[in-house]
């Protein structure tokens, strides 16, 4: 299929170019914030029928989240994927159009922000983890759609009917792996977490939503990595023709997610 060839620049204001990638981050954060306020405002979803976080606190927290995502995402990309190039040219560290952001780095930055914010405001840490985990798939969906528009992070060569010839991917048909990720990490994971929250009252078991999110994201990412072209500067790892950095970073998350689920369920059993 021919690539839709959408201009990566959404619009310009004088000399300032506004990219779809930047708009995706803004949209993801704002939509996530709106959804988080809906969840926080529903006392019936929480332990003791009382929300542990107020809408005002969420309004303050959005700044912390934005900093955690941007700083963590960029630092993570440099450390995991681009360190040699940054050492050679330090200015590259702030050139987010050269490589972009790392989800695993953004997750780490956001986690640090959550820990500090929860302690400063007396909010139960696992409940804050849960509410953020519930909305993260919205941002993941927006980001992956922006990756597709930019024609970046495309997939491996394929002859499936829905393959695309990406502008920077050579004259070859490739998997639209960005759309696979948008579907799994975004739509599917958001749907699962929403059902758990509203149908099964999962937020009443602190840590359960977090565990399902972490495990679900990791499994989705590992699956899609089999269709995604590895970063050119890294290639496949350990002499294989399949192992990627995304798989390596995501594999421990499966165990971490399972641990969080088991911990949450065991705590709930003890309190029942």
Secondary structure, DSSP 8 states (H G I E B T S, - for coil): -B-----SEEEEETTEEEEHHHHHHHHHHHHHHHHHHHHHT-GGGSGGG--SS-HHHHHHHHHHHHHHHHHHHHHHHIIIIIHHHHHH-GGGGG-TTSS---HHHHHHHHHHHHHHHHHHHT--HHHHHHHHHHHHHHHHHHHHHHHHHHT-S-B-B---TT-EE-TTS-SSEE--HHHHHIIIIIIIHHHHHHHHHHTS-GGGSTTHHHHHHHHHHHHHHHHHHTTB---TTT-SSTT-SS--HHHHHHHHHHHHHHHHHHHHHHHHHHH-
